[in-house]
Amino acid sequence: MTDEILKRTILITGTSGALGNYLRTFYISKGYHVIGTVGKSAPRVNEVAISLESPETFKGLYELLEGRKPDAIIHNAAMLKKKGNRKAMFDANVTGTRNILNLSEKTGCRNFIQISTVGVYGIRSLGKNRDESTKPFDIEAYGISKRKAEEHVRKSGIPYTILRLPLIKYECDIFIRKMTEGGGPIFIRKGENKTVSAVTPEFVAKVCSYIIERGSLNDTFNCADSHTAWKNLVEDHCRHEGIDIMNTRKYSQFAVFGMGIVMGPIALFGQHTPGEKLKKIMREI
């Protein structure tokens, strides 16, 4: 066999996105044979464009796999926002997950990692100590679609691990970056010290590597590695990105609306989703 065949194979969906691209680069650097999927972006080496909701577009993906059984599938692709088209979001996030699970079954992959979100808790993600036992209170389509996708994963019979991510720090964090670049208000005096959980892309990669090496955990976990005040989170992001912190300290009593439906409530009420359940299992990290 060639060295290429001997490499462990990982399939990562959504490698054109910030987190997916980070994971792709990380695993290539570790010597894995990485196959990625993209949506509308131009595919790079060992990437293929697919439509998650349309399994007939998976032909090129099966060709890239060339009969390999993936050592793991990291299902990261999702539609975050589709203005005015709730069905398209559910097709991508729910039907799309079911289609990737079918691919996992057909290829014999027995380690399925679902990248999910603390948004599955709905409005109850806001506040403190929102652990995995928190019952969802659904109000937003993205969180509902990701929760339904989780249900398909659990019922599939494929060994799985579900990772619920909070805000992703630094280059993978589209929300804070958009606020600081857009010049809008980012602080609320009554909310700037509320606790907000976050995770770095490096920590997500470490967690996935643990699962790939040790096997599926067959459970659902909050995946956060820091818990800090909203003000500190934004200031840390600005320092990391080289943004003048003095120019970003913009307050407004209406900031909760200016920040949008996602970030405004988080800044005002906090979003503390402890990851102790996961860390208890993974003492090595």
N, C-alpha and C positions, 0 to 999 in steps of 0.2 A: 504494500500500500504506500501511497505517497504521503508526505508530511501533511498535505492539505486534507486528506481523508482522515488522518489520525487526529486532527484538531477537534476539540469539542465544539459543537455547533449550538449557537443561540439564535433564536428568531426573536427580533424586537419589532413590534409594530409601532408606527408613528415616529420613525427616525428622522423625519424632517422637522419635528418640533424640538424645542429647546432641551427638554429632559431626554427625549428619545435619542437625540443627536449626542448628548453627553454620554449616555449609556453605550451607544454604538462605539464612540471613540474610546471609551474606557475599556470595553471588552476586546476590541481590536488590539489595544496596547498590551493586553494581558495574554495575547496569543490565541484567542478564540476565533473560530470561523463564524463571523456575524453576518446574518442575513436580515435585511431591514425592509420594511414596507413604508411607502410614502403615499400621499394622496395626490395632490395636483403638482407637487414639486417634481423637478427633473430627477430621476433616479441616478444615484452614484454607483460605484462598484458594489456588486452584491446587494443592490436594492432593486425593488420592483414597485411600480405603481399599481395600487388596487383600490377598489371601492369596498369598504368593509361590509356594506349591506348587500353586496352582489357577489356571491361565491363564484359566479362564472368568470369574474375577473382574476381569480386566483391561479389561473393556469401558469402564468409566468413565475409565480411563487413556488409552485410544485416543481417547476423546471429548475429553479435555483437550488432547491433542496436536494435534487438529484438522488432521491431515494434515501437521503440521510434521515435518521430519527433525531430531532432536536433534543439536546440534553435539557433544554428549558425553553419555554416561550414566555417572554415578558410582554404582556398585552398592555401597551401604553397608549395606543392611539385612541382618540375620542374626539367628539365634536363638542367644543366648549360652549359655543354660542352660534345660533342660527336665527337671526332676527326674523320673527314672523313665521318661522317654520318649525314648529315643535315636532312634527312627524319626521322631518329629516334628522333631527337630533336623536330621536328614539331609534330610527333605522340604523344610524351609525353606532350608537352606544349600546343598544340592547340587541338588536338583530346582528350587528357586527360582532359583538362578543360571542354570541351563539355560533356564528360562522367560524370564528377563530378557534372556538372549542371543538367544533367538528373537524377542523384541520388538525388539531392536536390529537384527536382520536384516530384519524386516518393515518397520521405519520407515526403513531406510537409514542408520542411525547407524554411522559408521566410526571412533569413538573411544570405546572401552569401558574405563573405569577400575574395576578391581576392588579394593575395600578388603578386604584380607586381614589376617592376623595372624602375628606371629612364633611363635604357638602351633602353626603347621604343623610346626615342627621337633620338636614333642613334648618329651620330657624333655631332648633335646639343645639346647633353647633356653637351658637353664641353663648358667652358666659364662661364659667369656670368648671373644670373637672368633667369635661364631656368625654367619658371613656367609651369603650366598645359596647357597653350595656345601654347606652343612651338610646331611647326610643325616638325614631325619626318623627318630625312634624313637617310634612312636605308642603312647600310653597313654590319651589323653583324647579323648572323642568330639568336642568342639568343634573341636580342632585337626585331627583326621582329616577332619571334614566340610568344613572350610575348604580343606584341601589337595586334596580331591577336587573342590571347586568350582573351584579354580585350574586343575586339569587340563581341565575343561570349557572354561574360558576360552581356554586355549592351543590347544585342538583346534577351536575354533569357526570359525576362518578370519576372524574379525572383528579388525581392528587393536585391540590391547589394551595396557594397562599394569597390572601387579599391584603393589600397594603393601602390604607387610607391616608393619603397625604394632605397635610395642611398647606399653607403658603410655602412655595419653594423659593429659597433665598438666592440673591445675586442674579446671574445672567439668565436663570431659568424663571425668574419671577416677572411675569408680564404685567402684573397689576401695579406693583409699586413703581416699576420702571415707567409705565405709562403716566402715572400721576406726577412723578418728579420731572419727567420730560414735558408734560403737558402744561405745567405752570399753574395747575389748579390747587385748591386748598388740600392739605394732607394731614393737618392736625385739628383735633377738637379738644378744647381745654378740659372738658369733663371726661374725655375718653383717652387722653394720651398715655395714661399709666395703666390702662387695662391690659391684662396678660394676653398675649397672642403667641400661639405655637407656630413653629416654622421648621423646615427641614432643608438641608443642603443637598444638592445633587450627589455630592460625594457620599453622604450617608445612605441615600437610596441605593447607590451602587454597592456599598458595603453590605447592606441588608440583602439585596438580590444575590450577591456572591455567596453569602452565608447559606441562603436557601438552595442555590445551585449545588453547592458542595455537600450540604447536609441532607437535602431532600425537602419535599413539601412539608409545611407545617399543618396543613388542613385546618386552618383557622383564619380569623380576620383580626387585623391589628391596626391601631393608629400608628403612624410612622412619623414621629417628630423627634428632633434631637436638640431643640432649644425652645425655651419658654421665657419670653421677655415682654417688657412693656412696649406698646405700639410705638411710642416715641423712640425708644432705643432701637427697635427693629428698622424703622425708617432711616435713622441716623447711621446705623451700621451699613445699610444698603448704600447710602450715599457715599460713605467713606470708601467702600469697596469699589464703587463705580466711578470714583473721582468726581462726584458732584459736589459743588460748593454748598455745604450744609446751611450756611447763613441764608442762602437764597431759597431754601426749601422750607424754612420754618414759617409756613403760611397758615394762619388760623382763620376759621370762619364758623360762626354759629350754624351756617347752612352747609358746612363741609360734608355732612352725612349724605346730602343729596348730590353735591358736586362730585363726590367720589364714586357714585354709582351704586347699584343694587348689591354688589359684592363687598367692596371695600369700606363703604360708609358705615354699615352696621358693625363690621369687624372692628373698625377704629373706635366706634362709640361704646360697644359693649364688651369687646374682647372676644377671643376665640381660643380657649385653652383646651387642647385635646391631648392629654398626657399619653405618652407611649410606653408606660412602665411595663405593660403586659409583654410587649415585644422585647424590651431590654432585659427583662428577667430571663427570657429564653436565650438571649444572645450576649452572654457575659463577656465573650471574647472581643466584642466591638468596643 
